[in-house]
Each structure stands twice: as C-alpha cells, then as structure tokens.
Amino acid sequence: MGEGRDEGKRRAGTHQSILMTPRQSSRDLLAHEVDRSRPRLLEMTRQLVAVASPNPPSDTFDIARRAEQLLAPVPGIEIERVAPQPRLVNIVTRS
C-alpha cells in the first residue's frame, strides 16, 4: 500500500505508532467500559436468568419487573412498559 492509504497509522523509526480515528476511539472506549463493567453485567445477567419466564404461556411479567429494578438506577434512562396482555410485558429503554 502507498502513503496515505494507511489511514490512522504512522511510522516512527522501527516503532509503529497508531493514531486513533474517532471511530476506533469510540470502540476502544466501549470495549474498556464493557471490561470494567463485566462483574456487574454478569451479576445482572445471573439475576435475570434466575427469574422464571415460562414459555408457553409467555409470562414475562416477573422478569420485566426485575429488569426494571436493575435498570432504574442508570442515570438518564427512560423505562417504558409495553404490555399487550397483563402478563406479557416488554421493556423499552431510552437514554
């Protein structure tokens, strides 16, 4: 490849340094946050998996309630319940 086609990379002597593009930087930041949050994410997953949500009859009431409880402390999050039937509940979140 010629000069200029190696976007985001620069050679300095025999050492190659990488200049991050905004997209790479966002990905790296996200990967770092996931790694940092891994214990909490695993614990949340464990708690959700422990809640019964039998199918059939597609009873998601209890797991939706637990998901709401786990998500409620997240700053700036909006949680909406969508329930086409009393025991068939979906959770929609926005931030």
C-alpha positions in Angstrom: 0.0 0.0 0.0 1.2 3.5 -0.7 1.5 6.5 1.5 -1.9 7.9 2.6 -3.7 4.6 2.2 -2.7 3.5 5.7 -5.1 5.8 7.5 -4.7 6.0 11.2 -1.1 4.7 11.2 2.3 6.4 11.3 5.8 5.0 11.3 8.4 6.5 13.6 11.7 4.7 13.0 11.2 1.0 13.6 8.4 1.6 16.1 4.9 1.9 14.6 2.5 4.1 16.5 -1.2 4.0 15.7 -3.2 7.2 15.6 -6.8 6.5 16.6 -9.6 7.6 14.4 -12.8 8.8 16.2 -14.5 5.5 15.3 -11.6 3.5 16.7 -11.5 5.6 19.8 -15.3 5.1 20.5 -14.9 1.3 20.0 -11.9 1.2 22.4 -13.8 3.3 25.0 -16.8 1.0 24.7 -14.6 -2.1 25.0 -12.9 -0.6 28.1 -16.3 0.2 29.7 -17.6 -3.4 29.0 -14.4 -4.9 30.5 -14.7 -2.5 33.5 -18.4 -3.4 34.0 -18.0 -7.1 33.4 -18.6 -8.2 37.0 -21.7 -6.0 37.3 -23.0 -7.2 33.9 -22.5 -10.8 34.9 -24.3 -10.3 38.2 -27.2 -8.6 36.4 -27.4 -11.4 33.9 -27.4 -14.0 36.7 -30.3 -12.3 38.4 -32.3 -12.1 35.1 -31.7 -15.7 34.3 -32.8 -16.8 37.8 -36.3 -15.3 37.2 -38.9 -17.6 35.7 -40.3 -16.6 32.4 -42.1 -19.7 31.2 -42.9 -20.1 27.5 -45.6 -21.1 26.9 -47.6 -19.2 28.1 -45.1 -16.3 27.5 -45.3 -14.9 31.1 -42.7 -12.2 31.2 -44.3 -10.1 34.0 -41.7 -11.1 36.7 -38.6 -10.8 34.5 -39.8 -7.4 33.2 -40.2 -6.2 36.7 -36.7 -7.4 37.7 -35.2 -5.8 34.6 -36.9 -2.5 35.5 -35.4 -2.7 39.0 -31.9 -3.4 37.6 -32.1 -0.6 35.1 -33.8 2.1 37.2 -30.6 3.3 38.9 -29.0 4.1 35.5 -28.7 7.9 35.2 -30.8 9.4 32.4 -32.6 6.2 31.5 -36.2 6.2 30.5 -38.1 2.9 31.0 -41.3 2.1 29.3 -43.5 -1.0 29.8 -45.3 -2.3 26.8 -47.9 -4.9 27.8 -50.3 -6.2 25.1 -51.6 -8.6 27.8 -51.4 -8.3 31.6 -48.6 -11.0 32.0 -46.9 -10.3 28.6 -44.7 -7.4 29.4 -41.8 -5.9 27.3 -39.4 -3.3 28.5 -38.2 -0.5 26.2 -35.4 1.8 27.4 -34.0 5.1 26.1 -31.3 7.3 27.3 
